[in-house]
Structures are given as structure tokens and as C-alpha cells.
């Protein structure tokens, strides 16, 4: 009998659009066991090749199907330091599930849902998979940034016995997992539990330490045997249109940080955030979807995505677009902003836009949007969120002139992730430009392996860890990229 | 954790806190600030480092209680702690090494002027400080600035020092002899008035801006200001800019974004404090008066 792919249970759209509780509810044990049956256990599993951190997917699914949850959890955690996170935010449709053999003739195995099920079980049953304290090897590694790349590297290095200290600029660890991705997609308790797990394994976290300000990179280099720089992309890109500094115009970074890190969605928070009634979010990536869905939950009666390309080109995960539509978000596609219109007190009253049409493919292979003359129109609104990408933050790189960066300010590395400074490695968005959580985690895992080789005197390592180095050659559309950090 | 070592009232709503922050005390430079986060649920507040003692491992923050969060801060007493202090942030002041500089401070902005005046004196620059307040009790840090050079204290009501605004005193100083550079920090209207004066006199003028800020590292873009027609981030490109190029109208507008929130939060706080401290049956204490919108964000 053919078993159909199980559907992820979720909160009903009209209900969830008014609360911050998680949208996806997770599989039940019965659903998970049913779905696990669908794995074909391919001898040459494409799914593993499709995973940036090379999770041994058939193995954990087989252990799950056998009913051995502790073994499944251990297997998963061995490969992936943050499975509760990736099970929720990975774009599985273009990775593991995209190459699943089942997908050739029907629907792929719901690998992401199974990963989340096993990972959530592990988090709820810490006694089932106790944190392992490796014997210290006496070598000290500093990690700059506690986002997905930094946390992954920390986990890998701690397992190998390194003494790891993470430096975080904010007062709380987690990076984009805490300040960027909203509660309804990734509950903060879950991120905290993943961080706690690392701390239990011996990782130290030093908050409020801004490398480039509190300490320079060269100062850190003197104190540590190796460094992994994973500070994220950083600065928001604005539209560069008139009226952009009117009151009511936020960068997605600011809006999401106020709501997520500072907790402005809760009454108990002292941090204010505007509760727009008519909100326009400019951009089409995961960050734009996060912002528009957040505004809906904060009471917007109309929340609109304005994106300059078409539906096919939306860079957000399919599930995020689908969820946004279900929640009543409106889409103005092939629409580009021209000007923010404001009143006498310079509060936003509308976003003036023009319609676009798609022309020839540009250097990135996507069809280039071109304005249609005379198509200008206003979207009335009291709040605009700009989610069109980020550029590199020079705070750290400026403190280390010997650290090589490319023309957009992103750190350049060799195929093993080492920068121009010996013993200093880098990964995640500060190398790639805005990318995804899982690609950053892949970089963290690779950097940990490289650091281990480097400190054991086996340099250069042979052969390199499997995940391919970020291909700078693919970056052809400059620094202002559509933000999709999840 | 950063223990408070001293709490000292400087004026009716300005308080100096001395707290432990050894690393910041060791490396901070004039013009730099920290972000302070009292604890869970609190705001992140940018505050200029008014002074530091590297040997003792302490920094001084001068705070004007204008909102709920700043009121929470100024009530901290020795023995209390601040959970998070991040910094030093921002670019250090670009200091001349000779000539005559005039430092103009209005209200709590005087605390931003102090480390600049101290550094100028160390470099051998002649310093004239012009500081102002509504009346006698609002003039702050006069003895500290007197140690750096001449001080002209001004009060709006004439109850102390020279009657009138700091701009009037500055006009006289500009006419009185050569001035190579002016540093001005205070409410937005004051900085704008100073910049207008010195533009005519063609004297280089540096102002320190205090826009709304969240992370202080360039990430949020909330602190964007227009300088010479370009958008700049006060946290990483500033907080000091050429006063003749700043769009003060925009700064003033953006600073008013959360004014209704601030008012409501302060009133809520007053009620809560009243409920906590009043014996049963007493009428709750009236909320403290809302200070004049002086155009300052939290940063002193």
C-alpha cells in the first residue's frame, strides 16, 4: 500500500494570524512513524548530498522507524548541532527533500518534519541524550558571533575537546535565530535550549563583546590559538528613495529586532514598536515574509508585500509564502517603490510605486525587472518595512587591516575557510553575503574541521570536508541582495 | 554584571552613575558611548561615557530621566547591578592639538562635552566651555569643566551666571577673539542654533547626535541621520558629525517617533511605583511631570 506524505499539523490561519505561537505544531508520534516508513533507505542517499551539513538522513530515520528515539536523536545531534532549528527553518524543498528519490515519482519524504520530531524529542528528553564532556585538549578557540555558524562551530569544537569562547555583540546569544526569525516560526525557548546544551558541553559565551570595538581581532588572536569569525551580514540596505527617513519607515532588521530580541510583541517589554494598521513590506525573501506576518500579528488590518519581480521569482521558502497568503497577506508583485509619501509631521502616509515587467535575464540569471512608464500608483500605509537585503558590516574588518575582504566588504577565505590571517577562519553571511541558516551552519561545521586540522598541525587538510566552499563567482549581483537569512 | 558604585544627583532630573566596567574604562576615548541594558524586558539605551577611571575600572554615565527606562536607571543605588553594558561604541572625537576650542553644552549634553574638554586640555588646546540650564540647579558639571579652562555658565532665568541662552554667550566669545573649533552638544534646537551661528562665522563645528538606536553596531539603521545629503548611521559613522551639514529638522522629527509610547510607559510606571510603595487606602501618587520635549533621545 502506498503511504501518502503526512501533512504537518498547523494552527488555523485566521487564529494564528492574531498570535505569536508557533504556526507548525509538529508531527505526532504516530504521524512520524508513518512518515519514517516512507524512506526508501537508498544505498546512495542523494538527500545527504543535498544537505549542507551532511546529516546522515537515512540513518536517523531508520533508527526512528525502529522505535529507538535515543539512538535516532544521538545520530542526528552527531551530525547537526541545531536540529530543532533546521527542522523548522531549512528550505528543505531545495535541499534534502528536493533530491529525495521518492520525489521523482510522488512526494518526497518529509525529512524536515522528521528531523524536527526527533530533535524536539531530544530537547524534551535531555536524559536520553546527555551532553558529552570531551576531555580538554588545552587549546583555546574564539568564535565571533553566536548565530547559526558560530553555534555550530562551537558544538563541533567542544566535542573535540577544544576550549571554546563565543563573543556576542548583543546581550543574548543566538544571532539571527534570536533577533531575526520570529517566535511563530522559531520559538525562542527552543533556541535557548540549543544554546544551553552547548554551554553544558563546556562552551563559554561572552555577551556584550563587540569585536572591532571591545576587543580588536588582532587582540583576540593573541589570546586564542584559532578564531572563527561568523558575525553575519550586518548593515541593512535601504531603497534610496525620497522620504525614506520619515517616521514609520523601518529596516527589517530594526523592526524584527525590536519585536523578537527586545520582545516588543509582549506587554512586559519596555522597547516600543509601531503597530502599523496598514503596512507595506518591500522585498520578497524570508525576512520580508517574517516582517509582514509579524505586522499582521501586531494588528495590521492590511499587510502587503511589494516585490519588484513576479511570483516565480520570490526568493522566500515556498512554505513561508504559502503561510503568508493563508494569513491574509496581500502581494503586490512586479511592483517597485519610487517614494515614501508623508504628512506634515513626516509620518508615512503612502508608498508610491510603479509597475514592472520582466525583461531579459540579468547576470544572476533572473529576468531583470523594468519599469512600465506611466504606471505609478500609491499604496496607502502608515508603516513601511524595508527588507531588500543587507551589506557587510565593517565594524570587525576595519579593526584588522590585514584581513582581506572583497569589493563588497565580505571576508575572503580559501577553500578550507581560512582568511588571509593565519589561524583566523570565517564563514556564514560575512563571507557569503545574505544566505541561509543552514549554509551558515555548513560553514561552521567546515570551519571546525579546518581549525581542528590546523591546530593538530595537519595543514592543509586532505581531503577537504565535503560541503563545498562558498562560491564567490556566483555572486554577481552586488551587495544589495534580497534577504533570505533562514 | 556591572555593579553601581555611586549615584549622584547633578540636577533635578540628571544623575551621575559610576559603575564597574573595567574593559571599557581602559580603552574608551572621548566621544564614545555604551549601550546599557538593565535586564530582562528592559530597553537598550545608548549613553555617552562621561568619564572613566581606568585604574579603578569604572565609568561614569550621566543620565537624564526622561522616560521609563532612564527613570529606572537613575534610581539604581550602590549595590544594584546593570546586567549588560556594551561598548565602547561610535567613533572617537577627532581632536585638534592646538588653538582655541569652545565647548558648548546644553543640559545633559554638558556631560558629553566634558570628556572632550578634558582631552582638549591634555592636548594643550585652550578651552572655553559655555554651559547652560533653565536655572541655577540645572547647570551641571561646572567644577569639572573649570578644571579644563574658562567656563561661562548661562541660565535662561538669570538665576545664576550669565542670563540668557548659550548662543548669546557664544556670539560674544566668537567676537572676542580667534576660535578654531566649536563642539556643541545639547537639545537639537540648541545644536542647530549654534551651527547657524558658527556657519556665519565660518568656524568648524562638531555636534554629537542622539537618535533612536537599538544595537549600536550598524545593524538596525534606526539611528540614520542625513548629513550633507547622505544617510549616515550615528552609531558607527558618528555619533559626532559636522554641525553645518546635519539635517536637524529630520533628526528632530525622527526623535519624536516614540513620544506617545514614552509618555504612556512613564505613566504606567508611576502607577506601578505608587501601588508598590503607598500604604493601602492612600491615593496613588501623581505621575511625575513629563519633562519638556528637549529633543534628546535617551543618550546624554
Interface residues (C-beta under 8 A of the other chain):
Chain A: X169 X170 X171 X207 X208 X209 X210 X213 X214 X215 X234 X235 X236 X238 X244 X245 X246 X247 X248 X250 X251 X253 X254 X257 X258 X262 X263 X268 X269 X270 X271 X272 X274 X345 X346 X393 X394 X395
Chain B: X23 X24 X27 X37 X41 X42 X43 X44 X68 X69 X72 X83 X84 X85 X86 X87 X88 X89 X214 X215 X217 X218 X219 X220 X221 X222 X224 X226 X231 X233 X236 X250 X253 X254 X256 X257 X258 X261 X262 X265
